[in-house]
Amino acid sequence: MLDKILIANRAEIVVRVARTARQLGYATVAVYSDSDRHAPHVTACDEAVALGGRLPAESYLNIEKILRACRQSHATAVHPGYGFLSESAAFAERCAAAGLHFIGPPAAAIRAMGDKAGAKRQMLAADVPCIPGYQDEDQSDQRLTAEAQRIGLPLMIKAAAGGGGRGMRRIQDFAELAAALRSARSEARAAFGDERLILERALIAARHVEIQVFADVHGNIIHLFERDCSIQRRHQKVIEEAPSPVLTPQLRAAMGAAACAAARSVGYVGAGTVEFLLDSAGKFYFMEMNTRLQVEHPVTEMITGLDLVEWQLRVARGEPLPSQQQIEMRGHAVEARLYAEDAERGFLPQSGRLLRWRPSHKSHLARTDHALADGLEITSDYDPLLAKVIAHGATRGEARQHLIAALRDTQVLGLTSNKAFLLGCLEHPEFTAGRADTDFIAAHFSDQADIPPAAEALAAAALLLLAQARARLLQPWLANWHSAGLARSLFDLNIGKKVLVGLVPLDATHYRVESAAGSFEVEQLALDAAAIHLAIGGMRQRIAYAMENEQRLHLDIAGRNVVVEDLSRLPPQVIAAAGSGVVTPPMNGRIVALHVHEGQTIERGTALLTLESMKMEHVLQAACAGIVTELVVRVGDQVAPGQRLALIQDAKTSDTSAA
């Protein structure tokens, strides 16, 4: 019975599942951790149960707490969403033992496909094409090294127990192998509790193409065409589209048949995705099967007109699937994942308070899946995915344009996101032409230099700070500044770097903006609580903004969240600290390993410690050679940007730098 469904997840997928469940007449139950107490997904369901704890292991990954929540709420079924326990065979078994209907495949199928090594052996037995590699039980360094040399370079190292980019490394030189094996094992152990690895030959200039499959309890298995997920960073998807721009009808049919064969070989039931790599010669190879609903399922919904969550629920209650011939493809769809990350700094995850969130509502051809609200605290405890923006069109070009328009219209202020990066990808000639492969980001966006403050950023910042100062009336002359003729206001700003900005009024609406880079004129057309409207050089633009406090504001400049600090209003000692060259953690996170000790002499680039943030590990390296004179953190400590972690004294100059 599916009378009441507990959704064992968080954020946007809970909102997504609850929406369809409500339309079908089912009651829903949300669960939440301590840090998600005020999250929108909590109120998206009819009921909500507190799990307690802050970290995933204390909440969304805790099977006992999830089952207790089911008992408390009298839920009769569990939808696992994606991530967390969605691909846990043990969880599916525990649900069945508790008399709960697990809305997903049988535990045996999850277990068979969850072990990447075993899954690959099974696919080879089922005549599904696989990438040459090593997937056996001997996990000694000696055996893995020998197999790596047999397979050749470039080489891909993968976690045997899971995906999502965790435990995955690509090496180009055998000198990197030992360190890559160590770090991959560590990340796999932390993410999946299993450090086993598989090795594969890395395919260069390949495409990542996956097939959506569905199976029912009556033995029917069909596919809902493909999704092209080639645009990736850190082996994680960023932009997905359906259909793939390179598949022929014959190749689509062959890949669909292989995907259905893979599902049939493990007795699959429900929604699943079989992932393949497609090389430039049109040959495809099995990578893995995700035994759950995918993050990118909306693009399939848009081209088929089907609700995949509804299909999950109908299959769960025993209804048969339609035939393959009844599934039709209409138009094209593209999805962009909006992440809290800094694309200009190696895609480092970001955290902080979301000051303003405004999804686009301009077109019925675009949709935004999210669970966000103004004031929501984005923490480093979970994946940095904020939202998914999806658009449909009669052609690929139309879908791309609708998505670009929707992203431009989306406001996310308060923390850095990858919005500008997504726009850059979608507008790139290689993507526009449909030629992007899995190396697209590395090839075209690897060297992103610091972007100097744009003219509109300087103008908007100065005008907004002037308006704020006039409102405070902190200086008497500001109350009637128009009579001051060419009175000049100076602002000492930090916009990625320090810049002194002068603002000279020319008349009631026109100003001259002055900085070391030169001067230009700006017209202020309008100002409201959400945006300032400017004209520079005859070009009109609307710049969304949000004030974090009296010294700090956020601007949306061409999709980038530009942070402006008014240093002229900060105490002198704070300004000095901001420009002292102190090196601090680039993000919030937890210390998971220390690689040095006090008194140790180190070289520039030495690994100091490992920081875990949003399910990924990041190694902090020494910026200079010297001696570690102070180590002020321990494994397990939570740290934040600006916090000092260690002191390194330069052996030659006796200078110290903080890391």
N, C-alpha and C positions, 0 to 999 in steps of 0.2 A: 504493500500500500504506500502511496506517495502523498498522503493527506497533508503532512507537514514536513517541509524540507529544511534541514539545517545546512547552511552553506559554510563549509569549513575553510574559509579563506578571508581575505580582506580586500579593501579598496574596490577598484572599478569592476572586477569580475563579479563581486557580490551584488553590486547594483545591477549589472547586466543579467545575471541569472534570476534575481528577484523580480525584475520587470517581466520576463516571460512567464515565470511561475505564477505571478499574480494574474496575468492575462488568462492563464489556464485554470485559475481557481484554486491554486495551492497556497496554503499559508507558508510563510518563510521565517527562518530564525537566523539571525546573525550572531557571530561571536567576535570578541574583541580583546586585545591586550590592554595593558595599562596605558601604553602610549597612544593607543587608538580609541581611548574612551570617548573622545568628541569627534571621531571621524565620521564623515557622511554615510559610510556603508552601514553604520550601526543603526541609523534611523531609516535606511532604505528597506528594511525588513519589518515584518509585523511584530517580532519580538527580538530581543538581543540578550545574550548571556555573557557575562564577564569571565574571561579565562584567567586573568591575573598574569603577572609577569610582564616583562618588557621585550626580551629577546625572543626570536622565533622558537628556540628550543623550549622556552618557558611558556609558550602560548600556542601558536598556530601549528607547531610541529609536535605538540604534546598529545599523543593519542588518548591517554587517560583523561585529560581535561576535555577533549572534544567529545568523547563518549559520555562523560559526566554531564556536559552541556546538553547532549541529546536526551538523557534521562530527565534532566531538570525541565526541559521544554516540551517533553513528550513528543519529540520529533520521530517520524517513522522512516525517514529517508535522509541520506547525506549526499549533497553535491560537493565534490572536492575542489571545483574551480580548476585553476592551473597553478603549478608550483606547489610549495609546501608538501602536503600529504597526497596530492593528486595522483602520483605515480608510486605510491607505497603499497606493495602487495600485503604487507603486514596490517596496514590500516584497513584495506578492503576485507581481509579475513576477520579482523576484529569487529567490523561493522556487521558482517554476516552472522558472526557468533552471537552478537547482541540483538539479533532480530531486526537489524536496520537494513534498508535497501540501499546499497551503494550504487549511485548513478554513474556507472563507469564499467569498464570491462571486468571479466573475472580475475581474481587474484593470480591465477596461474598465467594468464596472458600478460599481466603487468610484470610478473616476475621474469617471464621469458624474455620480454623486450627490455626490461629495466637493466638487465645485465648485458652491457654492450658486447662483451666478449662472447657470451653464450648466444646472444641474438644473431651475431654475425655468423657463428657456426651453423645456426639453424637456417639462416637465409641461404647459405651456401648449399645446404642440403636440399632446400626448396628451389634451387636453380634461380635464385634472385641474384643479379649481378652485384658483386661486392668489390671494394677497393682492395688491392693487394696489401697485406699487412701481417701483424702478429696479434693473436687474441687468446693464447693458451695460458695455462695456470702458472707456469714457472715465471715468477716475478723478480727474480734476482737481478741485480745490476749487470752481472756478467751475461745472463741470457738476453736481457733487453738490449744491451750494447751490441751483442752479436747479431740480434735480429734487426736492429736499426741499421747496421752496416750492410746486411743482406738486402733490406728494403731500399736503401739509398736515400739521397737528399733530393728535394726538401722533404722533411719528415714531420708528421703530425703525431703528437702525443695526446691521448684522450683518457679521461676517467672512465673506467669500465662500468661504474655504477650510476652514472647520471650525465646530464648534459648542461645546456644553458651557458656554455663557455667556461664553467668551473673545471679546473684540472686540465685545461687544454693549452697546449703550447705548440708552436711551429718553429722548427729550428732549421737553419740554413748551413750550419757548420757543426761537425761532430764535436768540436771543442765546447759547444754549448750543451751537449747532451747530459752530462752528469748533473749540472745545476738545474737544467730543465726537468729532469726526472725527479729531483728532490722537491722542487717547488710544485710540480704537478701533483705529486703524492700528497704533499701537505695540504694543498687546496682541496683535493678530492676527499681526503680524510675529514677535513673540517666541514665540507658541504654535504657529504653523503655517508660519512662514517665508514668508508671503504677506500683504501688507497690503491687498489688494483688499477693497472693501466693497460691500454691497448695501443699498438703502434700502427700507423697507416702511412702509405706514401701520400704526401701532400700534392693535390692537383692544383696546378697554377692556372690562372685565368679560367676557372671553372664557374659554373652557376650553381646556386643552391636552389633546387626546385623540389617542392614537396607536394604530395598528393593527399587530399582530404578523403578519408574512407569512412564508411558507416557500415555496421553489421547489426543484424537483429537476431533474436533468439530462434528464429525459424531457419537459420542457415543462409539467409540472403546477405550478400556483400556487394556494395556498389561504391563507386568513387564520385566525388563532386568536383572533378577537374583538379587543376594544379594552382599553386601559388609560387611565385618567384620571389625568393627571400635573399637575393644575392647581396644587397646593400647591408653590410655588417661592420661593426667595430667591436674589437675584443671578442670576436667569434659570436657576437650576439646581434640579432636582427634589428635593423633600424627602419627600413622601408620595405614594404611587401606589396606585391601587386598580383592581380589575377585578371586574365590569364597571363602566362609568361609571354613576352614579346618574341621568343625564339622557337617555341614549340610548333611543330607541324601537326596536323591531325593524326598522322601515323605515329609520330613519337608520343603524342598525348595518349593515344590508345595503348601503346606498348607500356608506358610508365604506369598508366592506370591499372592495366592487367597485372603488372608486377606488384603494385601496391596491394591489390586485392589478394594476390597469392600470398604475400607476406602476412596479411591479416588472417587469412584462412589457416595458415600453418600453425597458428597459436590458438585457434578457437576463439577468435576475437568477437566481442559484442560491444556496440556503442560507437562513439566518435573516436577516431584516431587519425594520426598523420604519419605517413611514411615519407621520410626525407631521403633525397637522392642528391648526389653531385652529378652535374651534367658537363662533360668536357666539350671542347671546341669542335670535336669531330662528331658530336651527337650521341656519344656513348654515355649511358647513365649507370651510377653505382649506388647501391644501398649504403646509407650512413647509419640511420637509426629509426625507430618508430616511437613516437610520443603517444603514450596511451591515455590521452586526455584531450580536452578541448584546447586549441592553441590560442595564444594571445591574438594572432592575426586572423582568426576565424571570420571577422566582419567582411573582409574582401570577398570571401566565398559567398557569404550571405547576399552581398550586393549583386554579384553576377548571376546568382541562381534564383534570387527572390525568396530564399528559404531561411527560416529561423533555426539555426543549428542547436540552440538550447532546447527549443520545442521538440526537435527530433530526438534529442537525448532523453527527454522526459517520455515521449511516446514509445521509444524503444524500451525504456525501463519498465513501462507498464505492459509490455508484450505485444505492441502493435507491429505489423509487418512494414517493411520499407517498400517504396515504389520500385519499379524496375529501372535499370540503367537507362533505357530508352526514354523514360519520362523526365529525366533531368536535362534541362536546357541551360545554355550559357547565353547571357545577354549583356553586351557591352563590356566595359572594363572598369576595374576598381583599383585604387591605390591607397595604402595606409601608411601613415608616418607615426612613429612612436615618439612622443614628447617626453624626454627624460630630464630629470634634475641632474645635469652634468655640464661640465665646462669643456666644450669641444676644442677650445683653444689651448687647453692644458692637459692634453692626453685623455680627454673624456673622464676626468676625475669626477666622481659623484659629489653632489652638493647637498647641503641640508640648510634648513632655516625656516623662517615663517613666510608663508605665502600671503603677501599683502593684498594682491588683487588677482582674481581668476575670472576671466570672461571668455567662455568658449564662443566660437562663431555660430551665429544663427542666420547667416545671410542667405543660405541656399538649402533647399530641400534635398539637394544632391550630395550634401556633405553631412556627416554626423560625427559627434565627439563622444567617445566612451570615457567616462572619468568618475572619480569620487572625490572631488575637490571642492573647497569653499574658502572664501576669504578668511585669513587668520589661521588656517590649518598649519600645524607644525610638521614639516617634512624632516624626518629623522634619518639617521644613518643605519637604523636597525633593519631596514627592509630594502627591497629592490628600488632603484631610483625612478622607475616608470611613473610618470605623472598622469598621462592620458594618451589616448589613441585618436588621431584625426583621420577619418576615412572619407573618400569621395568617389563618386561614380560618374561615368560618362558613357556616351554612345561609342566613343573611341578612346584609345589610350591618351591621346593628346587632350581631349576634353576632360577626362578624369584627372590628369595631371594639373591642368589649369584650375579646376575646381578645388583641388587640394591646396594648391599654392594660395588661392584667394582665401580659403578658410584658415590656413595657418597665419597669413598676414593679419587677419581679423581677430585672431586669438590673442588675448592679453594674459601674460603670466609674469607678474612683477613681484619682486621680493627675494628671489633667488635665481641663480643662473640656470638657464635651460638650454637645450640644444635647438631651439626654434630657428635661429639664424642658420645654423648648420644644416638643418633639414631643408630649408629654402635653397641653400647653396647646392645641395645634392639634387633637388628636384629641377633646378634651373640649369644644371650643368649640361653641356652639349652631349656628353657621352650617355647620360641618363635619358635625356630627351630623345636621343636616337635609338634607345633600347639596347645599347651595347655594354651596359655596366655588368661587371662580374664581381666575384667575391673579393678581388683586389682593388676595387674601385676607390674605396676610401683611402687606402694606403697609397695608391698611385696619385691621387689628385688632392688629398687634404692632409698629407702627412706633415707638411712644413707650413704651419700656420703661425706666422709672426704676430707679435703684439700689434693690434690695430690702434693707430693713434686716435685720440678723441675727435670725433666728427664735428663739423661746424655746427650741426643742429644740436649736438649734445652740449656744446659750450653755450650756445644761445639759450636753449631750453633751461639748462641748469641755472644760468645767471638770472633769467627772467623769473623763474619760479622762486629762487631764493630771495630776489628783490620783492616779489609779491608777498612772500612769507614775512620778510622784515617789515614791510609797510603795514601788514596786518598786526604785527606785534607793536608797532610804533615805538621800537626800542630807541630810535634816534629821532629827536624832534624834527630834523629837517626832512625826514622821509614823509611826514604827514602832508607836506605841501611841496613835494620835490619838483613839480612842474615849473614853479616860479624860479627854480634855481638855475634856469638856463641850461648850460652844458655841464651840470653837476655830474661827476663821474663816480660810479660805485665800483669798488674793487672786491673781488672774491678770490680767496686762496682755496683752490679746489684740488681734490684728489680724484681723478677720473682714470684710474689705472696707473697714472703717474701724476706728480704735482704740476699744476698749471695755474698761473695767475691770470685772471680774467677781468678785464675792465668793461663796464657797461655804460655807454654814454647815450642819454636820451636826445633824440633829434627833434621829435615832436611827441604828440600824445601816444602814438603807436609805433613809431620807428626808432630804432636804436643802432648804435655802432658797437659791435663786439670786438674787443681788442685782446690779443694774446701775443706771446713771443712768436707764434707762427704767422702773424699778420692780423689784419682787421677785415671785417665785412659788415654789411648792413642786414638787419633783420626787421621784419614787420610782425608784430604780435597781433594776430587776427582775432583770437578769442582765448579765453581761459576759463575752465570749469574745474570741478572737483576731481575729474578723471583724466583730462587731457589738456594740452596746450596746442593751439593751432598757430603755425608760423609760416612765413614766406621768406625764403632766402634765394636771392637771385631769380625771383619770379616763380620759384617752385614752392607750391603750397604743400604742407604736410601736417598731419595730426600725430602728435607724440603723446602716447599714454604715459602717465606717471603715477607714482605712489610714494607718499612720505612715510619713511620708517620712523623717523623722529626729527627733531629740529636740525640735526646736523647731517642727516643721511637721507637721500632720496633715490628712487629707482626710475629709470627711463627705459622705454621700449624704443630702441633705435635700430631700425631695419631688422627687427626680430631679436636683437641682442638685449639682454637685461643689463643696462649700463648703470653701475652704482656710482653715485656722486657723493663725496664727503665734503662738507663745508669746513675746511681746516681753520678758517678764520674764527669759527665759533668754538673750537676745541681748546682745552687748557694746553699751555706750552709743552708740558711733559708728555702729553698724549701725542701731540704732533711730532715730537722728537722720536718717540718710539716707532711711529709709523714709517719713518724714513731711515731707521738705523741699520737696515740690512739684516735684521733678525730673521732666521729661517724657522718656520713653524710648520706644524702638520697642515697639509693642503686641504684637509676635510675633517669632519667629525669621524670618530671610529674607535676601535678597541685594539689595544696592543696585544698581538698574538705571539710575537717572538722578539727576543733581544739577541742581537748578533755580536755585540761587543760588551766589554766590561770596563769599569773605571780603571784608569791607569794604562789602558791599552793604547799603543801607538798604531795609528791607522793611516791609510793613504786616501787621497781624494777618490771618491766613488765607492769607498768601502760601504757595504750594507750595514746600517746601524740597527734598524729594527723593522719589523713588519707590522703594518697597520691593516686591520680588516674593516672595510666599510661597504655597506650595501652588498654583502655577499661576495666581495672581491678582495683579494689581498694586494697591498701596495707596499713595496720596499722603499724605505727612506734611506738615501745614501748621503755620505759625508760630502759637503761642498768644498772641503779643503783637507789637506794632510795635517796631522797633528796628534795630540794626545787627548783622549777622552778623560776630562777632569771631573765630570759630574754626569751621572745618569739618574734622572729624577722620576722615572716611571718604572712600573713592573708589568709583567704579563697579566693581562686581564683588565688593566686600567682603561677607563674611557677618557679620551682626549678630544680637544676641540681646537680649531684654528686659532692661532695666537698663543697657545700654551707652550711653554718651554719644556722640551723633553730631555735634552742633553746639552752639555757644554763641551766644545772641542777647542783646545788651546793649540794654536799654530806653533809648531816646534821651533820655527825659525824666528818669528817676530814676537812671540809671546802674546799675540792677539787671541781673543776667544770669539768663537761664533756659536750661536745656539741652533740646535736642530730640534 
